[in-house]
Amino acid sequence: MDKIKQVDEKLDTIAVAGNDGRKRISCLEALKISTDCKVSADIVGKRCDDKNIRICNCQLTCFE
């Protein structure tokens, strides 16, 4: 399976809609997706941007 497709499937499964309707995942979840799918954090961050998913609680600035 294509790695980007794996990332998208995991994002769709994990992301939860907030009060404003925008989906969110934690920084830790995003890093786990990166590790599980063997892609860089940049790719996960880009896919989150494309899917309008916000990465929350980021303290290491991996996705900034």
mmCIF file of the N, C-alpha and C atoms, coordinates in Angstrom:
data_MODEL
# 
_entry.id   MODEL 
# 
loop_
_atom_site.group_PDB 
_atom_site.id 
_atom_site.type_symbol 
_atom_site.label_atom_id 
_atom_site.label_alt_id 
_atom_site.label_comp_id 
_atom_site.label_asym_id 
_atom_site.label_entity_id 
_atom_site.label_seq_id 
_atom_site.pdbx_PDB_ins_code 
_atom_site.Cartn_x 
_atom_site.Cartn_y 
_atom_site.Cartn_z 
_atom_site.occupancy 
_atom_site.B_iso_or_equiv 
_atom_site.pdbx_formal_charge 
_atom_site.auth_seq_id 
_atom_site.auth_comp_id 
_atom_site.auth_asym_id 
_atom_site.auth_atom_id 
_atom_site.pdbx_PDB_model_num 
ATOM 1   N N  . MET A 1 1  ? 0.849   -1.186 0.000  1.00 0.00 ? 1  MET A N  1 
ATOM 2   C CA . MET A 1 1  ? 0.000   0.000  0.000  1.00 0.00 ? 1  MET A CA 1 
ATOM 3   C C  . MET A 1 1  ? 0.891   1.245  0.000  1.00 0.00 ? 1  MET A C  1 
ATOM 4   N N  . ASP A 1 2  ? 0.464   2.242  -0.728 1.00 0.00 ? 2  ASP A N  1 
ATOM 5   C CA . ASP A 1 2  ? 1.170   3.512  -0.799 1.00 0.00 ? 2  ASP A CA 1 
ATOM 6   C C  . ASP A 1 2  ? 1.273   4.136  0.597  1.00 0.00 ? 2  ASP A C  1 
ATOM 7   N N  . LYS A 1 3  ? 2.443   4.653  0.931  1.00 0.00 ? 3  LYS A N  1 
ATOM 8   C CA . LYS A 1 3  ? 2.658   5.217  2.275  1.00 0.00 ? 3  LYS A CA 1 
ATOM 9   C C  . LYS A 1 3  ? 1.750   6.413  2.556  1.00 0.00 ? 3  LYS A C  1 
ATOM 10  N N  . ILE A 1 4  ? 1.530   7.255  1.555  1.00 0.00 ? 4  ILE A N  1 
ATOM 11  C CA . ILE A 1 4  ? 0.656   8.417  1.741  1.00 0.00 ? 4  ILE A CA 1 
ATOM 12  C C  . ILE A 1 4  ? -0.771  7.950  2.029  1.00 0.00 ? 4  ILE A C  1 
ATOM 13  N N  . LYS A 1 5  ? -1.186  6.904  1.345  1.00 0.00 ? 5  LYS A N  1 
ATOM 14  C CA . LYS A 1 5  ? -2.524  6.354  1.577  1.00 0.00 ? 5  LYS A CA 1 
ATOM 15  C C  . LYS A 1 5  ? -2.632  5.814  3.005  1.00 0.00 ? 5  LYS A C  1 
ATOM 16  N N  . GLN A 1 6  ? -1.572  5.175  3.492  1.00 0.00 ? 6  GLN A N  1 
ATOM 17  C CA . GLN A 1 6  ? -1.552  4.684  4.876  1.00 0.00 ? 6  GLN A CA 1 
ATOM 18  C C  . GLN A 1 6  ? -1.696  5.846  5.850  1.00 0.00 ? 6  GLN A C  1 
ATOM 19  N N  . VAL A 1 7  ? -0.952  6.922  5.602  1.00 0.00 ? 7  VAL A N  1 
ATOM 20  C CA . VAL A 1 7  ? -1.027  8.113  6.458  1.00 0.00 ? 7  VAL A CA 1 
ATOM 21  C C  . VAL A 1 7  ? -2.456  8.653  6.466  1.00 0.00 ? 7  VAL A C  1 
ATOM 22  N N  . ASP A 1 8  ? -3.054  8.785  5.276  1.00 0.00 ? 8  ASP A N  1 
ATOM 23  C CA . ASP A 1 8  ? -4.421  9.307  5.175  1.00 0.00 ? 8  ASP A CA 1 
ATOM 24  C C  . ASP A 1 8  ? -5.415  8.440  5.944  1.00 0.00 ? 8  ASP A C  1 
ATOM 25  N N  . GLU A 1 9  ? -5.284  7.126  5.815  1.00 0.00 ? 9  GLU A N  1 
ATOM 26  C CA . GLU A 1 9  ? -6.201  6.224  6.518  1.00 0.00 ? 9  GLU A CA 1 
ATOM 27  C C  . GLU A 1 9  ? -6.067  6.368  8.031  1.00 0.00 ? 9  GLU A C  1 
ATOM 28  N N  . LYS A 1 10 ? -4.831  6.460  8.512  1.00 0.00 ? 10 LYS A N  1 
ATOM 29  C CA . LYS A 1 10 ? -4.618  6.618  9.953  1.00 0.00 ? 10 LYS A CA 1 
ATOM 30  C C  . LYS A 1 10 ? -5.163  7.964  10.432 1.00 0.00 ? 10 LYS A C  1 
ATOM 31  N N  . LEU A 1 11 ? -4.938  9.021  9.659  1.00 0.00 ? 11 LEU A N  1 
ATOM 32  C CA . LEU A 1 11 ? -5.461  10.337 10.033 1.00 0.00 ? 11 LEU A CA 1 
ATOM 33  C C  . LEU A 1 11 ? -6.985  10.321 10.098 1.00 0.00 ? 11 LEU A C  1 
ATOM 34  N N  . ASP A 1 12 ? -7.609  9.694  9.108  1.00 0.00 ? 12 ASP A N  1 
ATOM 35  C CA . ASP A 1 12 ? -9.074  9.630  9.091  1.00 0.00 ? 12 ASP A CA 1 
ATOM 36  C C  . ASP A 1 12 ? -9.613  8.848  10.277 1.00 0.00 ? 12 ASP A C  1 
ATOM 37  N N  . THR A 1 13 ? -8.869  7.856  10.724 1.00 0.00 ? 13 THR A N  1 
ATOM 38  C CA . THR A 1 13 ? -9.294  7.024  11.849 1.00 0.00 ? 13 THR A CA 1 
ATOM 39  C C  . THR A 1 13 ? -9.108  7.736  13.187 1.00 0.00 ? 13 THR A C  1 
ATOM 40  N N  . ILE A 1 14 ? -8.002  8.460  13.329 1.00 0.00 ? 14 ILE A N  1 
ATOM 41  C CA . ILE A 1 14 ? -7.616  9.029  14.623 1.00 0.00 ? 14 ILE A CA 1 
ATOM 42  C C  . ILE A 1 14 ? -8.189  10.432 14.861 1.00 0.00 ? 14 ILE A C  1 
ATOM 43  N N  . ALA A 1 15 ? -8.248  11.252 13.816 1.00 0.00 ? 15 ALA A N  1 
ATOM 44  C CA . ALA A 1 15 ? -8.639  12.657 13.983 1.00 0.00 ? 15 ALA A CA 1 
ATOM 45  C C  . ALA A 1 15 ? -10.063 12.784 14.527 1.00 0.00 ? 15 ALA A C  1 
ATOM 46  N N  . VAL A 1 16 ? -10.227 13.690 15.479 1.00 0.00 ? 16 VAL A N  1 
ATOM 47  C CA . VAL A 1 16 ? -11.513 13.923 16.142 1.00 0.00 ? 16 VAL A CA 1 
ATOM 48  C C  . VAL A 1 16 ? -11.913 15.382 15.922 1.00 0.00 ? 16 VAL A C  1 
ATOM 49  N N  . ALA A 1 17 ? -13.182 15.600 15.616 1.00 0.00 ? 17 ALA A N  1 
ATOM 50  C CA . ALA A 1 17 ? -13.668 16.962 15.389 1.00 0.00 ? 17 ALA A CA 1 
ATOM 51  C C  . ALA A 1 17 ? -13.821 17.703 16.710 1.00 0.00 ? 17 ALA A C  1 
ATOM 52  N N  . GLY A 1 18 ? -13.362 18.941 16.727 1.00 0.00 ? 18 GLY A N  1 
ATOM 53  C CA . GLY A 1 18 ? -13.507 19.794 17.902 1.00 0.00 ? 18 GLY A CA 1 
ATOM 54  C C  . GLY A 1 18 ? -14.804 20.583 17.834 1.00 0.00 ? 18 GLY A C  1 
ATOM 55  N N  . ASN A 1 19 ? -14.992 21.479 18.782 1.00 0.00 ? 19 ASN A N  1 
ATOM 56  C CA . ASN A 1 19 ? -16.208 22.301 18.845 1.00 0.00 ? 19 ASN A CA 1 
ATOM 57  C C  . ASN A 1 19 ? -16.381 23.186 17.618 1.00 0.00 ? 19 ASN A C  1 
ATOM 58  N N  . ASP A 1 20 ? -15.266 23.575 17.010 1.00 0.00 ? 20 ASP A N  1 
ATOM 59  C CA . ASP A 1 20 ? -15.332 24.444 15.840 1.00 0.00 ? 20 ASP A CA 1 
ATOM 60  C C  . ASP A 1 20 ? -15.505 23.658 14.541 1.00 0.00 ? 20 ASP A C  1 
ATOM 61  N N  . GLY A 1 21 ? -15.598 22.331 14.634 1.00 0.00 ? 21 GLY A N  1 
ATOM 62  C CA . GLY A 1 21 ? -15.790 21.493 13.461 1.00 0.00 ? 21 GLY A CA 1 
ATOM 63  C C  . GLY A 1 21 ? -14.502 21.039 12.810 1.00 0.00 ? 21 GLY A C  1 
ATOM 64  N N  . ARG A 1 22 ? -13.384 21.647 13.190 1.00 0.00 ? 22 ARG A N  1 
ATOM 65  C CA . ARG A 1 22 ? -12.101 21.261 12.610 1.00 0.00 ? 22 ARG A CA 1 
ATOM 66  C C  . ARG A 1 22 ? -11.562 20.032 13.326 1.00 0.00 ? 22 ARG A C  1 
ATOM 67  N N  . LYS A 1 23 ? -11.059 19.081 12.551 1.00 0.00 ? 23 LYS A N  1 
ATOM 68  C CA . LYS A 1 23 ? -10.506 17.869 13.142 1.00 0.00 ? 23 LYS A CA 1 
ATOM 69  C C  . LYS A 1 23 ? -9.157  18.158 13.777 1.00 0.00 ? 23 LYS A C  1 
ATOM 70  N N  . ARG A 1 24 ? -8.821  17.353 14.805 1.00 0.00 ? 24 ARG A N  1 
ATOM 71  C CA . ARG A 1 24 ? -7.583  17.539 15.553 1.00 0.00 ? 24 ARG A CA 1 
ATOM 72  C C  . ARG A 1 24 ? -6.958  16.185 15.867 1.00 0.00 ? 24 ARG A C  1 
ATOM 73  N N  . ILE A 1 25 ? -5.628  16.194 15.958 1.00 0.00 ? 25 ILE A N  1 
ATOM 74  C CA . ILE A 1 25 ? -4.890  15.068 16.530 1.00 0.00 ? 25 ILE A CA 1 
ATOM 75  C C  . ILE A 1 25 ? -3.786  15.660 17.394 1.00 0.00 ? 25 ILE A C  1 
ATOM 76  N N  . SER A 1 26 ? -3.304  14.892 18.330 1.00 0.00 ? 26 SER A N  1 
ATOM 77  C CA . SER A 1 26 ? -2.206  15.379 19.166 1.00 0.00 ? 26 SER A CA 1 
ATOM 78  C C  . SER A 1 26 ? -0.886  15.224 18.414 1.00 0.00 ? 26 SER A C  1 
ATOM 79  N N  . CYS A 1 27 ? 0.086   15.962 18.854 1.00 0.00 ? 27 CYS A N  1 
ATOM 80  C CA . CYS A 1 27 ? 1.427   15.872 18.285 1.00 0.00 ? 27 CYS A CA 1 
ATOM 81  C C  . CYS A 1 27 ? 1.958   14.442 18.415 1.00 0.00 ? 27 CYS A C  1 
ATOM 82  N N  . LEU A 1 28 ? 1.734   13.836 19.555 1.00 0.00 ? 28 LEU A N  1 
ATOM 83  C CA . LEU A 1 28 ? 2.197   12.465 19.786 1.00 0.00 ? 28 LEU A CA 1 
ATOM 84  C C  . LEU A 1 28 ? 1.570   11.497 18.783 1.00 0.00 ? 28 LEU A C  1 
ATOM 85  N N  . GLU A 1 29 ? 0.283   11.664 18.507 1.00 0.00 ? 29 GLU A N  1 
ATOM 86  C CA . GLU A 1 29 ? -0.385  10.806 17.522 1.00 0.00 ? 29 GLU A CA 1 
ATOM 87  C C  . GLU A 1 29 ? 0.203   11.013 16.127 1.00 0.00 ? 29 GLU A C  1 
ATOM 88  N N  . ALA A 1 30 ? 0.489   12.258 15.780 1.00 0.00 ? 30 ALA A N  1 
ATOM 89  C CA . ALA A 1 30 ? 1.078   12.554 14.473 1.00 0.00 ? 30 ALA A CA 1 
ATOM 90  C C  . ALA A 1 30 ? 2.467   11.925 14.345 1.00 0.00 ? 30 ALA A C  1 
ATOM 91  N N  . LEU A 1 31 ? 3.269   12.012 15.399 1.00 0.00 ? 31 LEU A N  1 
ATOM 92  C CA . LEU A 1 31 ? 4.599   11.392 15.372 1.00 0.00 ? 31 LEU A CA 1 
ATOM 93  C C  . LEU A 1 31 ? 4.499   9.874  15.278 1.00 0.00 ? 31 LEU A C  1 
ATOM 94  N N  . LYS A 1 32 ? 3.506   9.294  15.938 1.00 0.00 ? 32 LYS A N  1 
ATOM 95  C CA . LYS A 1 32 ? 3.308   7.843  15.866 1.00 0.00 ? 32 LYS A CA 1 
ATOM 96  C C  . LYS A 1 32 ? 2.940   7.424  14.444 1.00 0.00 ? 32 LYS A C  1 
ATOM 97  N N  . ILE A 1 33 ? 2.085   8.196  13.785 1.00 0.00 ? 33 ILE A N  1 
ATOM 98  C CA . ILE A 1 33 ? 1.736   7.905  12.393 1.00 0.00 ? 33 ILE A CA 1 
ATOM 99  C C  . ILE A 1 33 ? 2.992   7.957  11.528 1.00 0.00 ? 33 ILE A C  1 
ATOM 100 N N  . SER A 1 34 ? 3.817   8.969  11.749 1.00 0.00 ? 34 SER A N  1 
ATOM 101 C CA . SER A 1 34 ? 5.068   9.107  11.010 1.00 0.00 ? 34 SER A CA 1 
ATOM 102 C C  . SER A 1 34 ? 5.946   7.866  11.172 1.00 0.00 ? 34 SER A C  1 
ATOM 103 N N  . THR A 1 35 ? 6.074   7.399  12.398 1.00 0.00 ? 35 THR A N  1 
ATOM 104 C CA . THR A 1 35 ? 6.887   6.214  12.686 1.00 0.00 ? 35 THR A CA 1 
ATOM 105 C C  . THR A 1 35 ? 6.254   4.953  12.108 1.00 0.00 ? 35 THR A C  1 
ATOM 106 N N  . ASP A 1 36 ? 4.965   4.771  12.341 1.00 0.00 ? 36 ASP A N  1 
ATOM 107 C CA . ASP A 1 36 ? 4.266   3.567  11.867 1.00 0.00 ? 36 ASP A CA 1 
ATOM 108 C C  . ASP A 1 36 ? 4.314   3.431  10.347 1.00 0.00 ? 36 ASP A C  1 
ATOM 109 N N  . CYS A 1 37 ? 4.163   4.550  9.650  1.00 0.00 ? 37 CYS A N  1 
ATOM 110 C CA . CYS A 1 37 ? 4.119   4.529  8.184  1.00 0.00 ? 37 CYS A CA 1 
ATOM 111 C C  . CYS A 1 37 ? 5.495   4.728  7.547  1.00 0.00 ? 37 CYS A C  1 
ATOM 112 N N  . LYS A 1 38 ? 6.503   4.941  8.390  1.00 0.00 ? 38 LYS A N  1 
ATOM 113 C CA . LYS A 1 38 ? 7.880   5.134  7.921  1.00 0.00 ? 38 LYS A CA 1 
ATOM 114 C C  . LYS A 1 38 ? 7.995   6.294  6.920  1.00 0.00 ? 38 LYS A C  1 
ATOM 115 N N  . VAL A 1 39 ? 7.401   7.426  7.315  1.00 0.00 ? 39 VAL A N  1 
ATOM 116 C CA . VAL A 1 39 ? 7.499   8.660  6.543  1.00 0.00 ? 39 VAL A CA 1 
ATOM 117 C C  . VAL A 1 39 ? 7.974   9.767  7.483  1.00 0.00 ? 39 VAL A C  1 
ATOM 118 N N  . SER A 1 40 ? 8.443   10.859 6.919  1.00 0.00 ? 40 SER A N  1 
ATOM 119 C CA . SER A 1 40 ? 8.915   11.966 7.754  1.00 0.00 ? 40 SER A CA 1 
ATOM 120 C C  . SER A 1 40 ? 7.735   12.703 8.388  1.00 0.00 ? 40 SER A C  1 
ATOM 121 N N  . ALA A 1 41 ? 8.026   13.391 9.467  1.00 0.00 ? 41 ALA A N  1 
ATOM 122 C CA . ALA A 1 41 ? 7.003   14.197 10.140 1.00 0.00 ? 41 ALA A CA 1 
ATOM 123 C C  . ALA A 1 41 ? 6.469   15.274 9.197  1.00 0.00 ? 41 ALA A C  1 
ATOM 124 N N  . ASP A 1 42 ? 7.317   15.762 8.294  1.00 0.00 ? 42 ASP A N  1 
ATOM 125 C CA . ASP A 1 42 ? 6.884   16.776 7.328  1.00 0.00 ? 42 ASP A CA 1 
ATOM 126 C C  . ASP A 1 42 ? 5.731   16.276 6.461  1.00 0.00 ? 42 ASP A C  1 
ATOM 127 N N  . ILE A 1 43 ? 5.801   15.015 6.064  1.00 0.00 ? 43 ILE A N  1 
ATOM 128 C CA . ILE A 1 43 ? 4.749   14.447 5.218  1.00 0.00 ? 43 ILE A CA 1 
ATOM 129 C C  . ILE A 1 43 ? 3.439   14.363 5.993  1.00 0.00 ? 43 ILE A C  1 
ATOM 130 N N  . VAL A 1 44 ? 3.510   13.915 7.234  1.00 0.00 ? 44 VAL A N  1 
ATOM 131 C CA . VAL A 1 44 ? 2.296   13.840 8.059  1.00 0.00 ? 44 VAL A CA 1 
ATOM 132 C C  . VAL A 1 44 ? 1.733   15.246 8.260  1.00 0.00 ? 44 VAL A C  1 
ATOM 133 N N  . GLY A 1 45 ? 2.597   16.210 8.535  1.00 0.00 ? 45 GLY A N  1 
ATOM 134 C CA . GLY A 1 45 ? 2.152   17.593 8.700  1.00 0.00 ? 45 GLY A CA 1 
ATOM 135 C C  . GLY A 1 45 ? 1.483   18.137 7.450  1.00 0.00 ? 45 GLY A C  1 
ATOM 136 N N  . LYS A 1 46 ? 2.049   17.847 6.291  1.00 0.00 ? 46 LYS A N  1 
ATOM 137 C CA . LYS A 1 46 ? 1.474   18.298 5.016  1.00 0.00 ? 46 LYS A CA 1 
ATOM 138 C C  . LYS A 1 46 ? 0.114   17.661 4.783  1.00 0.00 ? 46 LYS A C  1 
ATOM 139 N N  . ARG A 1 47 ? -0.005  16.380 5.064  1.00 0.00 ? 47 ARG A N  1 
ATOM 140 C CA . ARG A 1 47 ? -1.295  15.694 4.888  1.00 0.00 ? 47 ARG A CA 1 
ATOM 141 C C  . ARG A 1 47 ? -2.338  16.273 5.845  1.00 0.00 ? 47 ARG A C  1 
ATOM 142 N N  . CYS A 1 48 ? -1.911  16.603 7.057  1.00 0.00 ? 48 CYS A N  1 
ATOM 143 C CA . CYS A 1 48 ? -2.833  17.241 8.009  1.00 0.00 ? 48 CYS A CA 1 
ATOM 144 C C  . CYS A 1 48 ? -3.310  18.578 7.461  1.00 0.00 ? 48 CYS A C  1 
ATOM 145 N N  . ASP A 1 49 ? -2.390  19.369 6.916  1.00 0.00 ? 49 ASP A N  1 
ATOM 146 C CA . ASP A 1 49 ? -2.771  20.652 6.317  1.00 0.00 ? 49 ASP A CA 1 
ATOM 147 C C  . ASP A 1 49 ? -3.762  20.442 5.175  1.00 0.00 ? 49 ASP A C  1 
ATOM 148 N N  . ASP A 1 50 ? -3.459  19.475 4.303  1.00 0.00 ? 50 ASP A N  1 
ATOM 149 C CA . ASP A 1 50 ? -4.321  19.207 3.150  1.00 0.00 ? 50 ASP A CA 1 
ATOM 150 C C  . ASP A 1 50 ? -5.717  18.762 3.573  1.00 0.00 ? 50 ASP A C  1 
ATOM 151 N N  . LYS A 1 51 ? -5.796  18.051 4.696  1.00 0.00 ? 51 LYS A N  1 
ATOM 152 C CA . LYS A 1 51 ? -7.074  17.526 5.171  1.00 0.00 ? 51 LYS A CA 1 
ATOM 153 C C  . LYS A 1 51 ? -7.715  18.442 6.224  1.00 0.00 ? 51 LYS A C  1 
ATOM 154 N N  . ASN A 1 52 ? -7.102  19.615 6.459  1.00 0.00 ? 52 ASN A N  1 
ATOM 155 C CA . ASN A 1 52 ? -7.595  20.586 7.440  1.00 0.00 ? 52 ASN A CA 1 
ATOM 156 C C  . ASN A 1 52 ? -7.686  19.978 8.843  1.00 0.00 ? 52 ASN A C  1 
ATOM 157 N N  . ILE A 1 53 ? -6.650  19.223 9.208  1.00 0.00 ? 53 ILE A N  1 
ATOM 158 C CA . ILE A 1 53 ? -6.546  18.626 10.540 1.00 0.00 ? 53 ILE A CA 1 
ATOM 159 C C  . ILE A 1 53 ? -5.492  19.407 11.317 1.00 0.00 ? 53 ILE A C  1 
ATOM 160 N N  . ARG A 1 54 ? -5.844  19.843 12.505 1.00 0.00 ? 54 ARG A N  1 
ATOM 161 C CA . ARG A 1 54 ? -4.932  20.619 13.347 1.00 0.00 ? 54 ARG A CA 1 
ATOM 162 C C  . ARG A 1 54 ? -4.149  19.685 14.259 1.00 0.00 ? 54 ARG A C  1 
ATOM 163 N N  . ILE A 1 55 ? -2.840  19.900 14.338 1.00 0.00 ? 55 ILE A N  1 
ATOM 164 C CA . ILE A 1 55 ? -1.994  19.140 15.258 1.00 0.00 ? 55 ILE A CA 1 
ATOM 165 C C  . ILE A 1 55 ? -1.887  19.949 16.544 1.00 0.00 ? 55 ILE A C  1 
ATOM 166 N N  . CYS A 1 56 ? -2.335  19.367 17.651 1.00 0.00 ? 56 CYS A N  1 
ATOM 167 C CA . CYS A 1 56 ? -2.409  20.065 18.939 1.00 0.00 ? 56 CYS A CA 1 
ATOM 168 C C  . CYS A 1 56 ? -1.330  19.584 19.902 1.00 0.00 ? 56 CYS A C  1 
ATOM 169 N N  . ASN A 1 57 ? -1.061  20.401 20.893 1.00 0.00 ? 57 ASN A N  1 
ATOM 170 C CA . ASN A 1 57 ? -0.134  20.077 21.984 1.00 0.00 ? 57 ASN A CA 1 
ATOM 171 C C  . ASN A 1 57 ? 1.287   19.810 21.506 1.00 0.00 ? 57 ASN A C  1 
ATOM 172 N N  . CYS A 1 58 ? 1.695   20.488 20.458 1.00 0.00 ? 58 CYS A N  1 
ATOM 173 C CA . CYS A 1 58 ? 3.048   20.312 19.925 1.00 0.00 ? 58 CYS A CA 1 
ATOM 174 C C  . CYS A 1 58 ? 4.002   21.203 20.718 1.00 0.00 ? 58 CYS A C  1 
ATOM 175 N N  . GLN A 1 59 ? 4.993   20.585 21.328 1.00 0.00 ? 59 GLN A N  1 
ATOM 176 C CA . GLN A 1 59 ? 5.963   21.331 22.121 1.00 0.00 ? 59 GLN A CA 1 
ATOM 177 C C  . GLN A 1 59 ? 7.365   21.294 21.522 1.00 0.00 ? 59 GLN A C  1 
ATOM 178 N N  . LEU A 1 60 ? 7.588   20.408 20.561 1.00 0.00 ? 60 LEU A N  1 
ATOM 179 C CA . LEU A 1 60 ? 8.922   20.269 19.978 1.00 0.00 ? 60 LEU A CA 1 
ATOM 180 C C  . LEU A 1 60 ? 9.060   20.973 18.635 1.00 0.00 ? 60 LEU A C  1 
ATOM 181 N N  . THR A 1 61 ? 8.002   21.558 18.121 1.00 0.00 ? 61 THR A N  1 
ATOM 182 C CA . THR A 1 61 ? 7.928   22.272 16.841 1.00 0.00 ? 61 THR A CA 1 
ATOM 183 C C  . THR A 1 61 ? 8.284   21.399 15.634 1.00 0.00 ? 61 THR A C  1 
ATOM 184 N N  . CYS A 1 62 ? 8.020   20.100 15.708 1.00 0.00 ? 62 CYS A N  1 
ATOM 185 C CA . CYS A 1 62 ? 8.262   19.202 14.572 1.00 0.00 ? 62 CYS A CA 1 
ATOM 186 C C  . CYS A 1 62 ? 7.360   19.541 13.394 1.00 0.00 ? 62 CYS A C  1 
ATOM 187 N N  . PHE A 1 63 ? 6.195   20.091 13.669 1.00 0.00 ? 63 PHE A N  1 
ATOM 188 C CA . PHE A 1 63 ? 5.190   20.312 12.631 1.00 0.00 ? 63 PHE A CA 1 
ATOM 189 C C  . PHE A 1 63 ? 4.944   21.790 12.357 1.00 0.00 ? 63 PHE A C  1 
ATOM 190 N N  . GLU A 1 64 ? 5.788   22.664 12.857 1.00 0.00 ? 64 GLU A N  1 
ATOM 191 C CA . GLU A 1 64 ? 5.580   24.104 12.685 1.00 0.00 ? 64 GLU A CA 1 
ATOM 192 C C  . GLU A 1 64 ? 6.229   24.579 11.413 1.00 0.00 ? 64 GLU A C  1 
# 
